[in-house]
Amino acid sequence: MKIAVIGANGMLGTDFCDFLRGKEIELIKWDLPEMDITNVDKTINTIKKEKPNIIFHFAAYTDVDTAENDKAKAYAINTQGTWTLALAAKESKSKLLYMSTDYVFDGKKGIDYLESDKPNPINYYGLTKLLGEKAIIQHSKKYFIIRTSWLYGRNGKNFVSTIINIAKEKDTLEIVSDQIGSPTYTKDLCRHLYNIANSEHFGIYHLTNSGKCSWYELAGAIIKEAGLKNKILPITSDKINRAAKRPSYSALENFNYKTIFKQSLRPWQEALKDYLKELNLIQ
């Protein structure tokens, strides 16, 4: 079996390629500059030549705030690039797994979102990811759309590492308390993504660590588990100047995965402890 990972050097891509090590597969690792998904002809021709059985599409423009003012680039990568991969997957008869986001929702539901809930993004990043989903649904038959949320891992910028770094400089941290989501550890996703992609159960999945919390609660857990003494103060979203709006409640219910595969991801609190161990911050 031949597997192509696009965005192989990113936070999720790095952990996923490590997970694949030792498996009886032929692995193609693609990232910039050799694989630029905004280059339509080159991308399609390269994939048609290699004909991977499965394409894992992890490449993305992920800076939520900058996307509001850099719309052309965000659209080119998240929407047009995904459209290109959908066409390439169709022509090469490859399965396509695409990582999407909880930010396709507006947060107004107030309880965990199901895969069947209607998306309504309130920031441009979320819009570009939703348009990527639509491009895949329109042009590809053998697809898996995976929505995840609040992703963190060793190989990229993330909230957990940011809190640790800020805690070294400030005694008191002010953290948003009116946004709820599901923190998710990249390493915990890998096995489940592989399970899904090796099936014929095509469609949309929500895939996150179990449970939910606010950014304020997550920061408190980080500080406590790391044995730090910083004071955490809750603030509301309107107290910080961010270019992009965030949904107030974007926790995802992993209904389809639990129903079809009879599996679930462990609680976010357990995953956080293992990540802090990975950073050598706790024993």
N, C-alpha and C positions, 0 to 999 in steps of 0.2 A: 504493500500500500504506500502511495506517495502522498505526503502531506505538505502543503505550503502554508507558512505562517507569514502574514504580511503585517509589518509593525513588530518584527521579531526582536528589536532592540529596546522596545518600550517596557513600561512597568509590568504589564500583564504578559506581553510577548516573551520577555526574558524568562519569567517563571514558568511559562507554558513550555517553552523549548527545553528548559531543564527537566520538566516533568516527562517529556517525551524521550529523554535519554535512556537508552537501553531497550527501547521497544523495537520490535521488528518492523520498522518503517523506513522509507526514504524521506528524509526531512529536507525541505527547501526553506531556508531562512531569508526573507526579503525585508529590506528596509531602505530608507534613503541612504545614498543617492541612487542605488541600482534599481530600486523599484519606487517610482514616483507615480502614484495612482491618478494624479491629475494629468498625466500624459496618456491620453486615451489609446492611441494606436499602439504605442510601445507596450503598455500594460496588457492589452488584449492579445497582442501577438506573442508576448512572452509566456502568458498563461496557456494559450493554445498550443505552444510548442512543448511545454512541460507536461500538460494534461494531468494535474494533480487530482487525486481522488477526492480530497477535501481541501478547501481553502478556508483558513481561519483569518478573518479580517479584523485585526486589532488596530490598524492605523487610524488615527483620528486627530482632529484639531480639538483639543480639550480645554483650552483656556476660556472659561465661561464668560468672564468679564471682557477680555480683549475681543472676543467674537462680536460683541455689540458694535465695535468700531472698525473691525477688520472683517466685514461680512463677506467680501469677495473671496478671501482665502479660506474662511471657515466653510463657505458653501462649496468651493472647489474641492476641498478635501473630503468633507463629511457627506455631501450630497452627490456632487458630480463624480467623485472618486468611487463612491459606493455604487453608483449607477454603472460605471465602467466595469467594476468587478462583477456585478450582476450579469452584464452582457458576456463577459469573459467566461464566467462559470457556466453559463448556458451553452456557449459555443464549445467549451471543452468537456461538457457533461460532468462537471465537478459539483460536489456538494459545496454550499457556501454557508459558513457560520459568521454572523455579523454581530459585533458587540454594540448594543445601544444603551440607553440610559433612562433612569427614573425621571429625568428632566423633560421627557416628552409629555408629562402630566402637569396640570396647573396647581395641584395641591389642595383643591377645594373639596375633594371627596371626604376627607377627614378620617378615613379608615384605609387599611392597606389596599393598594391597587391590584386588581386582577388583570390578567393578560387581555381579557375581553373588554376592559374599560376603554372608553374613548379618549385618545390622547388630545391634549390641548396645551402645547408648550407656551410658556410665558417669557422665554428668553430666546435669543437667536440661535445659540448653541443647540438648545433642545429642538428648535425648528429644523435645523439642518440634519440632525440625527433622525428625526421623524421622516423627513423627506428621503433620507437614505433607506429607511425601512420601506417606504412606499415604492421606491425604485426597485428594491429587491423583490417585493411581492409582485410587481408588475412584470418584471423581466426574467425572474428565476423561478423554477419549479421546485428545485431541491434545496431549500433554504432553512436555516435556523436563525431566528432573530432573538438575541439574548439581551434582555434589559437587566442591568445591574445598577448598583448605587454606592456612593461614598467609598470608592475603591482606594485601597492603600496597599503598598508593598515596598520592598526594599529598593527597587530599581527605578523609582520615579518620585517626583514631588507629590506629597500627599499631606492630609490634615494631621495625621498622627505624628509624623516626623517634624512637621512645622511646629506643633505644640511643644514637643521636646526641645526644639531649638529656641523657641521664644522663652520657655521656662528657664533657660540658662541665663537669660538677660533681664527678665522681669520677675519681680516677686508676686505681682498681681496680674492676672489675665482676665480680660473681658471677652466673653464668648456668647455667641447668639444662642438663645434658648427657645426661640419660637419657630424653629425648623426641625422637622422630625424625619428621620430616614433610617436606612439599614446599612451600617458600616460593613464593608465586605473586604476580606483579605484575599489578595490575588492568588496565593498558593492554594486557598480553599476552593477556588473556582476550577482549577485545572482538571482534576479528575472528572468533575461533573460535565465540563465542556466536552471533554473527550468522549464521555459516555453518550452524550446527546448527538454529537457529530457522527458517531459510529452506528447510529440507528437510522431508521427510515421514518421516524416520527417527526416529520417536518412541521414548522410553524413557529409561533412566538412563545418564548419562555421568560419568566422572571426568575433570576438566580442571584440570591444574596445570602449572606449569613443570616441565621435565624434571629428574630427579635428586632427591636427598634429603639431609638433614643434620639435626643436632641444633640446638637453640636456641643452644648454646654455639658450635658451628661457624659458624652464621649470624652470631652476634655478632662472632666473630673476623674473618669476611670483611668485615663492615661496617666495623670499625675499621681493617682493613688497607687496604681500597679507599679509605676517606675520608682516609687518610694520617695517622691519629691514632696516639698512642703509648700508649694505655691498656692496662693489663694485664687479661687476661680469665682468671678462675678458674672451673673447672667445679665445679658442685655437683649433688647429687641432688634429686629432686623433694620428698623428705621433709624437706628443709632449709628449705623455704619454706612459709609458712602460707597456703594458698589454699583458698577455700571449695569449689571444684569440682575433682574429679579430672580429670586429663588422660590420654588413652591414651598409652602409652609408645612406640607405633609406629603412626603413622596415615598414612604415605606412601601415595599412591594411584597405581595403575597405570592409565594412560589407555587401556585396552584397546579399548573400544568406539569411541572417537573415531579411534584409529589404524587400526582395522580397517575402519570404514565410510567415513571421510573421507580416509584415507591421509595424514593430517597429524599433526604433533605440535608441542608448544610447545618453545621453545628452553630450554637449561639455565638453572637459576635463577641461576647466577653471572653470566651475561651480562645477565639481566634486572635484577639488583641494581645492576650498574654503570650501566645506563641510568637507573634510579631515582635514584641518587646524582647523576648528571648533571642530572636534572630538578630536584633540590634545590640545584643549583649548588655541590655539595660536591667534585666532581672535574671535570676538563676532558674 
